[in-house]
Amino acid sequence: MTVLVLTRDSDATGDLVIAQLNDRGVPVHRLDPGDFPEAVRLSARLGDGPAHWEGVLHGRYRDLSLADVRSVYYRRPSPFRLHPGLNKQEAKWAEGEARAGMAGLLASLECTWVNHPHRNAAAEVKPRTLAAAVRCGLRVPHTLITNDPEQARAFVESLPGRVAAYKALGPGGTTERQGIDCALWTNRVRAGQITGGVARTAHQFQEWIDKAYEVRLTVVAGQVFAAEIHAGSEASLIDFRTDYDSLTYKVCPVPDKIAQGVRDLADTFKLHYAALDFLVDGDGEWLLVDVNPNGQFGFVPDLQEPVARALADLLEERSR
């Protein structure tokens, strides 16, 4: 009766939940799928008898029977690490086979997932998620997705203060500077700064909100946990991820309308867990700007224990 935790070796967020489960004496098996195929062996069979895969994962430290898995915490697996002797074409093929085989078999497990990777993938499609949020009664800043520079300039000119927030559409947006991959943070943009390069791909521009503070809201099986995030520098005022050291936090209540909208949004995508970011303006209005179905919660000190406990409750309930 094991909780399977799928994450990389270094994952402080996953560690918080594992510690909760360990304290309760709940069996936990931690595995990084990225260790497959070089450090993990897999054998699974399907045939006469039960209509599910039966087999064993032989890990670096111990083995796990697929039949023993009762819940899965899908946190932050690393990419598959393939044999260095493979050429580019061989590696591409091997990676595809590993995804179809190893990841596919894990995804077929019939149990509680927090969250199933297919559910995460659906909720990471930002145009779909933002539209669903509006249908769930949450307010979203005016947003434009375009590859037309003229439309982008016209949109920015139409906004209060004639300024927008430019944000990457995909998860983990990066750019390259001097040959080094760098995170693509939120930026303030005026119409005159928009170049013809916008035509090269889709870009997202949002109404700039003069926020009083931000809120990181985490939902776990319908329970909501929230904390105000107060910026302490110019950089963190634009994107708090750029300067964590300057931030201060304060646990806060969640308005009923927001809590219900968040629960409805999680239900829409069948998510047991999600982390959402809101901007709160000077009038106290909450505006949703981001939904991360696999976001971190540990950076807010006062929410580490209650969120980890709620996640452990959810995982343990299905492992009894």
C-alpha positions as semicolon CSV with decimal commas, in nm:
position;residue;x (nm);y (nm);z (nm)
1;M;0,000;0,000;0,000
2;T;0,256;0,252;-0,123
3;V;0,250;0,618;-0,218
4;L;0,467;0,661;-0,526
5;V;0,641;0,999;-0,545
6;L;0,771;1,084;-0,891
7;T;1,031;1,358;-0,866
8;R;1,397;1,440;-0,912
9;D;1,656;1,395;-0,637
10;S;1,652;1,763;-0,539
11;D;1,296;1,877;-0,476
12;A;1,232;2,072;-0,156
13;T;0,857;2,083;-0,221
14;G;0,832;1,707;-0,260
15;D;1,045;1,663;0,053
16;L;0,781;1,844;0,262
17;V;0,509;1,599;0,160
18;I;0,733;1,294;0,196
19;A;0,825;1,406;0,549
20;Q;0,454;1,424;0,638
21;L;0,395;1,072;0,505
22;N;0,704;0,935;0,681
23;D;0,586;1,082;1,013
24;R;0,259;0,891;0,971
25;G;0,431;0,565;0,887
26;V;0,286;0,561;0,535
27;P;0,503;0,360;0,293
28;V;0,660;0,588;0,033
29;H;0,859;0,498;-0,277
30;R;1,048;0,790;-0,430
31;L;1,148;0,750;-0,793
32;D;1,284;0,982;-1,059
33;P;1,158;0,861;-1,399
34;G;1,461;1,038;-1,545
35;D;1,674;0,751;-1,412
36;F;1,513;0,531;-1,677
37;P;1,655;0,351;-1,867
38;E;2,013;0,369;-1,739
39;A;1,948;0,324;-1,365
40;V;1,593;0,185;-1,359
41;R;1,474;-0,145;-1,509
42;L;1,112;-0,203;-1,594
43;S;0,919;-0,520;-1,675
44;A;0,539;-0,522;-1,704
45;R;0,296;-0,769;-1,855
46;L;-0,065;-0,758;-1,971
47;G;-0,256;-1,073;-2,057
48;D;-0,508;-1,315;-1,912
49;G;-0,638;-1,214;-1,571
50;P;-0,654;-0,860;-1,430
51;A;-0,718;-0,588;-1,687
52;H;-0,414;-0,388;-1,585
53;W;-0,039;-0,402;-1,617
54;E;0,150;-0,616;-1,369
55;G;0,520;-0,576;-1,317
56;V;0,810;-0,440;-1,118
57;L;1,020;-0,125;-1,125
58;H;1,377;-0,205;-1,030
59;G;1,515;0,124;-0,898
60;R;1,857;0,239;-0,789
61;Y;1,787;0,152;-0,426
62;R;1,486;-0,081;-0,412
63;D;1,210;-0,237;-0,617
64;L;0,842;-0,154;-0,645
65;S;0,554;-0,371;-0,762
66;L;0,307;-0,175;-0,975
67;A;0,026;-0,358;-0,793
68;D;0,133;-0,197;-0,464
69;V;0,081;0,161;-0,583
70;R;-0,231;0,318;-0,439
71;S;-0,161;0,688;-0,506
72;V;0,092;0,892;-0,699
73;Y;0,239;1,233;-0,623
74;Y;0,364;1,361;-0,958
75;R;0,598;1,642;-0,869
76;R;0,902;1,731;-1,077
77;P;1,054;1,437;-1,268
78;S;1,373;1,507;-1,459
79;P;1,406;1,427;-1,833
80;F;1,510;1,079;-1,936
81;R;1,887;1,039;-1,917
82;L;1,992;0,827;-2,212
83;H;2,315;0,643;-2,283
84;P;2,581;0,896;-2,390
85;G;2,692;0,667;-2,672
86;L;2,371;0,719;-2,869
87;N;2,387;0,950;-3,168
88;K;2,129;1,228;-3,212
89;Q;1,887;1,018;-3,414
90;E;1,918;0,718;-3,183
91;A;1,867;0,936;-2,877
92;K;1,554;1,092;-3,025
93;W;1,408;0,748;-3,094
94;A;1,508;0,612;-2,751
95;E;1,357;0,913;-2,575
96;G;1,027;0,862;-2,758
97;E;1,022;0,493;-2,670
98;A;1,102;0,571;-2,305
99;R;0,816;0,820;-2,291
100;A;0,573;0,574;-2,450
101;G;0,691;0,281;-2,240
102;M;0,799;0,403;-1,896
103;A;0,585;0,717;-1,875
104;G;0,297;0,543;-2,049
105;L;0,292;0,252;-1,806
106;L;0,302;0,483;-1,506
107;A;0,023;0,696;-1,653
108;S;-0,192;0,382;-1,686
109;L;-0,197;0,325;-1,309
110;E;-0,558;0,337;-1,186
111;C;-0,525;0,531;-0,862
112;T;-0,536;0,882;-0,719
113;W;-0,290;1,115;-0,892
114;V;-0,178;1,452;-0,762
115;N;-0,196;1,535;-1,046
116;H;-0,209;1,299;-1,341
117;P;0,042;1,435;-1,599
118;H;-0,227;1,436;-1,869
119;R;-0,441;1,661;-1,647
120;N;-0,145;1,887;-1,583
121;A;-0,077;1,913;-1,956
122;A;-0,435;2,019;-2,027
123;A;-0,428;2,283;-1,752
124;E;-0,097;2,426;-1,878
125;V;-0,259;2,542;-2,204
126;K;-0,293;2,904;-2,097
127;P;-0,556;3,023;-2,349
128;R;-0,781;2,737;-2,246
129;T;-0,718;2,786;-1,874
130;L;-0,779;3,161;-1,872
131;A;-1,103;3,124;-2,068
132;A;-1,218;2,852;-1,826
133;A;-1,132;3,079;-1,532
134;V;-1,361;3,351;-1,667
135;R;-1,641;3,096;-1,708
136;C;-1,585;2,997;-1,344
137;G;-1,647;3,354;-1,232
138;L;-1,286;3,467;-1,185
139;R;-1,172;3,800;-1,325
140;V;-0,876;3,796;-1,566
141;P;-0,696;4,110;-1,692
142;H;-0,772;4,205;-2,052
143;T;-0,551;3,976;-2,259
144;L;-0,434;3,965;-2,621
145;I;-0,258;3,671;-2,787
146;T;-0,120;3,765;-3,127
147;N;0,166;3,751;-3,374
148;D;0,057;4,080;-3,536
149;P;0,278;4,369;-3,420
150;E;0,018;4,629;-3,521
151;Q;-0,253;4,457;-3,321
152;A;-0,017;4,434;-3,024
153;R;0,063;4,807;-3,040
154;A;-0,304;4,899;-3,076
155;F;-0,394;4,679;-2,778
156;V;-0,131;4,841;-2,556
157;E;-0,240;5,191;-2,664
158;S;-0,598;5,106;-2,565
159;L;-0,506;5,013;-2,206
160;P;-0,514;5,245;-1,903
161;G;-0,171;5,403;-1,875
162;R;-0,086;5,260;-2,220
163;V;0,125;4,987;-2,069
164;A;0,093;4,606;-2,078
165;A;0,253;4,304;-1,916
166;Y;0,429;4,071;-2,158
167;K;0,434;3,710;-2,033
168;A;0,542;3,382;-2,189
169;L;0,254;3,156;-2,285
170;G;0,424;2,825;-2,218
171;P;0,548;2,684;-1,888
172;G;0,913;2,745;-1,809
173;G;0,963;3,013;-2,072
174;T;1,330;3,079;-2,146
175;T;1,538;3,295;-2,373
176;E;1,906;3,289;-2,466
177;R;2,155;3,561;-2,375
178;Q;2,520;3,529;-2,464
179;G;2,475;3,157;-2,521
180;I;2,313;3,096;-2,181
181;D;1,951;2,991;-2,126
182;C;1,775;3,248;-1,908
183;A;1,426;3,257;-1,755
184;L;1,180;3,477;-1,943
185;W;1,026;3,697;-1,673
186;T;0,722;3,921;-1,694
187;N;0,803;4,262;-1,846
188;R;0,629;4,599;-1,869
189;V;0,583;4,692;-2,235
190;R;0,478;5,011;-2,413
191;A;0,361;5,024;-2,774
192;G;0,685;5,183;-2,894
193;Q;0,885;4,888;-2,761
194;I;0,698;4,632;-2,971
195;T;0,899;4,532;-3,278
196;G;0,835;4,329;-3,590
197;G;0,978;4,030;-3,406
198;V;0,632;3,973;-3,261
199;A;0,540;3,825;-3,600
200;R;0,775;3,531;-3,546
201;T;0,551;3,349;-3,294
202;A;0,254;3,390;-3,060
203;H;0,289;3,652;-2,787
204;Q;0,070;3,725;-2,485
205;F;0,004;4,080;-2,367
206;Q;-0,206;4,155;-2,061
207;E;-0,349;4,470;-1,912
208;W;-0,098;4,608;-1,661
209;I;-0,249;4,607;-1,310
210;D;-0,115;4,848;-1,049
211;K;-0,122;4,594;-0,771
212;A;-0,125;4,650;-0,398
213;Y;0,018;4,300;-0,360
214;E;-0,002;3,952;-0,509
215;V;-0,159;3,637;-0,369
216;R;-0,035;3,282;-0,414
217;L;-0,338;3,059;-0,365
218;T;-0,300;2,684;-0,341
219;V;-0,596;2,448;-0,369
220;V;-0,576;2,088;-0,243
221;A;-0,885;1,871;-0,288
222;G;-1,109;2,176;-0,249
223;Q;-0,922;2,329;0,045
224;V;-0,777;2,672;-0,027
225;F;-0,463;2,820;0,129
226;A;-0,350;3,172;0,045
227;A;-0,079;3,422;0,132
228;E;-0,022;3,782;0,034
229;I;0,310;3,843;-0,139
230;H;0,448;4,193;-0,085
231;A;0,723;4,312;-0,317
232;G;1,029;4,472;-0,160
233;S;1,209;4,584;-0,476
234;E;1,138;4,730;-0,819
235;A;1,220;4,398;-0,983
236;S;0,985;4,194;-0,763
237;L;0,711;4,452;-0,815
238;I;0,708;4,348;-1,182
239;D;0,769;3,975;-1,131
240;F;0,815;3,844;-0,776
241;R;1,017;3,545;-0,903
242;T;1,309;3,773;-0,984
243;D;1,385;3,868;-0,623
244;Y;1,257;3,622;-0,362
245;D;1,487;3,771;-0,096
246;S;1,295;4,099;-0,102
247;L;0,951;3,942;-0,051
248;T;0,740;3,934;0,262
249;Y;0,439;3,706;0,313
250;K;0,118;3,717;0,511
251;V;-0,137;3,437;0,529
252;C;-0,474;3,577;0,423
253;P;-0,840;3,474;0,395
254;V;-0,989;3,401;0,053
255;P;-1,312;3,575;-0,053
256;D;-1,594;3,327;-0,096
257;K;-1,641;3,410;-0,465
258;I;-1,272;3,354;-0,535
259;A;-1,263;3,027;-0,339
260;Q;-1,564;2,892;-0,527
261;G;-1,424;3,000;-0,863
262;V;-1,094;2,828;-0,788
263;R;-1,269;2,506;-0,684
264;D;-1,478;2,515;-1,001
265;L;-1,166;2,573;-1,211
266;A;-0,985;2,280;-1,046
267;D;-1,290;2,062;-1,107
268;T;-1,299;2,169;-1,472
269;F;-0,952;2,023;-1,527
270;K;-0,996;1,743;-1,271
271;L;-0,704;1,868;-1,064
272;H;-0,654;1,766;-0,702
273;Y;-0,387;2,035;-0,668
274;A;-0,307;2,368;-0,828
275;A;-0,119;2,688;-0,748
276;L;-0,273;3,012;-0,874
277;D;-0,139;3,366;-0,880
278;F;-0,364;3,667;-0,830
279;L;-0,297;4,040;-0,842
280;V;-0,493;4,244;-0,587
281;D;-0,549;4,606;-0,689
282;G;-0,601;4,912;-0,471
283;D;-0,975;4,842;-0,450
284;G;-0,918;4,490;-0,320
285;E;-1,019;4,322;-0,647
286;W;-0,854;3,985;-0,716
287;L;-0,742;3,924;-1,077
288;L;-0,614;3,584;-1,185
289;V;-0,296;3,593;-1,393
290;D;-0,156;3,242;-1,377
291;V;-0,252;2,881;-1,307
292;N;0,019;2,625;-1,241
293;P;-0,115;2,272;-1,185
294;N;0,223;2,163;-1,048
295;G;0,343;2,481;-0,879
296;Q;0,552;2,512;-0,566
297;F;0,412;2,607;-0,228
298;G;0,716;2,577;-0,001
299;F;0,847;2,930;-0,057
300;V;0,568;3,068;0,168
301;P;0,694;2,966;0,514
302;D;0,362;2,974;0,700
303;L;0,191;2,756;0,437
304;Q;0,452;2,481;0,418
305;E;0,306;2,267;0,694
306;P;-0,070;2,306;0,624
307;V;-0,039;2,248;0,248
308;A;0,197;1,951;0,292
309;R;-0,043;1,806;0,550
310;A;-0,340;1,845;0,313
311;L;-0,148;1,673;0,034
312;A;-0,045;1,390;0,265
313;D;-0,407;1,353;0,378
314;L;-0,514;1,316;0,016
315;L;-0,242;1,065;-0,070
316;E;-0,283;0,864;0,249
317;E;-0,659;0,836;0,212
318;R;-0,613;0,631;-0,106
319;S;-0,328;0,422;0,038
320;R;-0,509;0,259;0,328
